[in-house]
Structures are given as structure tokens and as C-alpha cells.
Amino acid sequence: MTAWLKCDISKGMFPDEFTVQIKGRTPILSFFAPSELVRPTKDAIRCEIVQTENGTTTVVLPIRPYEQASRVIQVPTTEVESA
């Protein structure tokens, strides 16, 4: 299921690109994303929900963060909004 993950969004290096930072995790995850994957006014990135259990949601990010080898992360369920 497609959803929106709360994060910090700022302008990227190119006009159609944004910098994404997912905080509240160790390490902070970051990557560049094309404009069609972000909602800059809501500070959110599109993701896919894999599972929700005990207040934690497992999501697949659209782009692999620089800080880890996988696009799959776990976040608090309160940080995810259904699309």
C-alpha cells in the first residue's frame, strides 16, 4: 500500500530534485529524490507499507539511503500517512 512518510525536505542540487532526511533514527537517513516522489509542503516522501505491528511500520523507500544498503526501514506508525 502506498503511503507518505514524514521527513525533512529541502531543495536539492537540481530544479526537479529534493534532499530528503529521515530523522529520529540512528543513523539519520538521507538521499536525493525527484520531485514526483515528494510532498515538500507536507514534508513527506512516498513509500510502500510492508507491515504494521505494535506501533512500528515497516516501509520500503523509493530510493536507497546513502547510510545503509537496504531501502527497507522501520519507523513509528505515527510517522506514516496513508496515501
C-alpha positions as CSV (number, residue, x, y, z in Angstrom):
1,M,0.0,0.0,0.0
2,T,1.3,3.4,-0.9
3,A,1.8,5.9,1.9
4,W,3.6,9.1,2.8
5,L,6.5,9.1,5.3
6,K,7.2,12.2,7.3
7,C,10.7,13.6,6.8
8,D,12.7,16.8,6.3
9,I,12.6,18.0,2.7
10,S,14.8,20.7,1.2
11,K,15.8,21.8,-2.3
12,G,18.3,19.5,-4.0
13,M,21.1,20.4,-6.4
14,F,18.8,20.4,-9.5
15,P,15.5,22.2,-10.0
16,D,13.4,18.9,-10.1
17,E,15.2,17.3,-7.1
18,F,14.9,17.4,-3.3
19,T,17.1,16.4,-0.4
20,V,15.3,14.0,1.9
21,Q,16.4,13.4,5.6
22,I,14.6,10.8,7.8
23,K,15.4,11.8,11.4
24,G,14.6,10.0,14.6
25,R,16.7,7.1,13.6
26,T,20.4,6.2,14.1
27,P,21.9,7.0,11.7
28,I,19.8,9.7,10.1
29,L,19.0,8.5,6.6
30,S,19.4,10.8,3.6
31,F,19.1,10.7,-0.2
32,F,18.1,12.8,-3.2
33,A,14.7,12.3,-4.7
34,P,12.9,13.5,-7.8
35,S,10.0,15.9,-7.3
36,E,7.3,13.4,-8.2
37,L,8.2,11.3,-5.1
38,V,8.0,14.1,-2.5
39,R,5.4,16.4,-1.0
40,P,7.5,19.4,0.0
41,T,4.6,21.3,1.6
42,K,3.8,18.3,3.8
43,D,7.5,17.3,4.4
44,A,6.8,13.7,3.2
45,I,8.3,11.1,0.8
46,R,6.2,8.4,-0.9
47,C,6.9,4.9,0.3
48,E,5.3,1.4,0.3
49,I,4.0,-0.1,3.6
50,V,5.1,-3.7,4.1
51,Q,3.8,-4.4,7.6
52,T,2.4,-2.6,10.7
53,E,2.7,-4.1,14.1
54,N,2.9,-2.9,17.7
55,G,3.3,0.8,16.8
56,T,6.0,0.2,14.2
57,T,5.6,0.2,10.4
58,T,8.0,-1.4,8.0
59,V,8.2,0.6,4.8
60,V,10.1,0.4,1.5
61,L,11.7,3.7,0.5
62,P,11.6,4.7,-3.2
63,I,15.4,5.3,-3.2
64,R,18.2,3.6,-1.1
65,P,19.6,5.9,1.5
66,Y,23.3,6.7,1.5
67,E,23.8,5.4,5.0
68,Q,22.6,1.8,4.5
69,A,22.4,-1.0,1.9
70,S,18.6,-1.5,2.1
71,R,15.6,0.5,1.2
72,V,13.5,-1.2,3.9
73,I,13.3,0.6,7.2
74,Q,11.1,0.5,10.3
75,V,9.6,3.7,11.6
76,P,7.0,4.7,14.2
77,T,3.5,4.2,12.8
78,T,2.7,7.8,13.7
79,E,5.2,9.0,11.0
80,V,3.3,7.3,8.2
81,E,0.1,8.6,6.5
82,S,-1.9,6.5,4.0
83,A,-1.9,7.9,0.5
